[in-house]
Amino acid sequence: MRAVGGLLTLLSLFAFPSVASAKIKYCNDFKYDLHIALAYETDDGFTSEGWTGVKANSCWEDDKIAGPLTFYYHAETDAIPDKSGGKTVWNWGNRRAFSVINTPFKITHAEFKAKDGRFAEFSGPYTLGAATDNATITFAEGTSSVSLSNK
């Protein structure tokens, strides 16, 4: 009887698979607050979502990422004063353009410009492949780095 119970438990794992969850940790080592957006591929094309706010010199972890997932990221500051007396926006991203909007958004078909949207450059792709996969994206002045782990 014990073998049958074990077999039923094993079968239930395959009959009712759970959605894997991964984590992305955003670390802001920059002197200004950041706004971060992700883009990822779906059956319909690409979807972009934002904005996740991360305060200067802090980290924030998103543990509600459904994996497996191949993603791109973009980050930017609000307009900040520059040395010439004007204002500038710092951006991180340099591989592929996706549509974003200046207010919180989720855009399907983000490879096309959304109504009231603009294109922003995203870095990637990076892949989270299993439930234990984690990514840490660290932003600093003039650079960003991505660390993937199976912890």
N, C-alpha and C positions, 0 to 999 in steps of 0.2 A: 504494500500500500504506500509506503514511503516513496518508492521509486515513481509511482503514478503521480503523487502529489508534487514531487520535484519536476516531473515532466510537464505537468499542467502549469507550474510556475514559469518554467522555461518557455512554453508555448505562449503564455500570456504576454511575455516580453516582446515576442515577435508579432503577435496578433494586435497588440495595442502599443505601438511604438510611441515613445514620448519625443517631443521636440527638444533637441539639444539646445542648451543655452551656453553662451560664451560671455566673456567680459571684455570690455574695452575701457581702459583707464586712460584718462586725459590728464597730463601734467603740464601746467603752465609755468615755465621758468622764465617768463617774460615779465617786464615791469608794468604791463597793462592787462586788463581783463580781455579774455578772448571769447569769441563766438565760433562754435565748431559745427560743421555739417558733415554728414556721411552720404555717400551714394553707393548703391549696390544693385546688382543685376537681378531681375525677376524674370518670370516666364514672359512678361509683356514688354521687356526692355529694361531701362534703368529707372530707379526711384531715388530721389534725393530727399533728405530730411534734415531740418535744423530748426532752431539753433540751440545747442547745448552751451550754456555759459560757464566758463571756468575763471574764477578770480585769479589775479596775479599771484604768483608764488604759491600755488596750491594745486591739488589734484582732485579729480572727480571720477568715480567709477560707474559705468553703465553696465549692470549685470542682467539686463533684459534683452540681450542680443540673441536672436534665434540663429543657431548655426546648423549646418556649415554656411559660411558667408564669405564672399569675396567683396571687399569694400575699398572705397576711395575716401579720402578725407580732405577737407578744406577748413582753414581757420582764418579769422580776421579780427582786427580790433575795431572799435569805434574810431571815428576821426579824432586824431590827437594832434596837438600843436607840434609843428616842426621848427627847425632852427631859423627859417626864413620868415617866420611870423604867420605862415599859412597853416594848413592842416593836411595830414596825411593818414592813410589807412595802411597798416601792415597786413600782409597776406601770406599764408602758407599754402602751397599747392602749385604743381607745375607739370602735370601729365595729361590731364584730360578735362575738358570743360563740361560742366553740368549746370542746369538751371537752378537758381536759388531766388528767393524773395527776401526782402529785408525784414519781414516779420516772421514769426514761427510758421513753418511750412512742412508739407509732405507733398512732393510733386512726382506723379507718375509720368513716364516718358520724359525723364529729365534730360535726355540727350537732345531734346528740342527746347527752345526758349518758351517758358511759360508766360501766360498773360501777366503783365505787371512784373515779370521776372527779369533777371539778367544772368549772363553766364559768369561762372567763377571757375578758376582752375583748381582741380583736385589732384592730390598725389595718390599713387597706388598703381596697380592693385595689390592688396594684401589679402591673404586667405586665412580664415579661422576654420579648421576642418573638423573639430570634434567638440564634445561638451566640455572637455577640460582645457580647450585652447583659450588663451588670453592674449590680448594685445595691450601694450602700453605705448601711447603716442606722447612724446615729450616735445614741447614747443619752447624754443629759446630765440634770442635775437638773431635773426638771419638764418635760422636752421630749424629743422625738426628731425626727430628720429623715431623709428618704430621698432619695438621689440616684441617678438612673438614667442610664447612659451606654452608648454603643456603642463601647467601646474594646477 
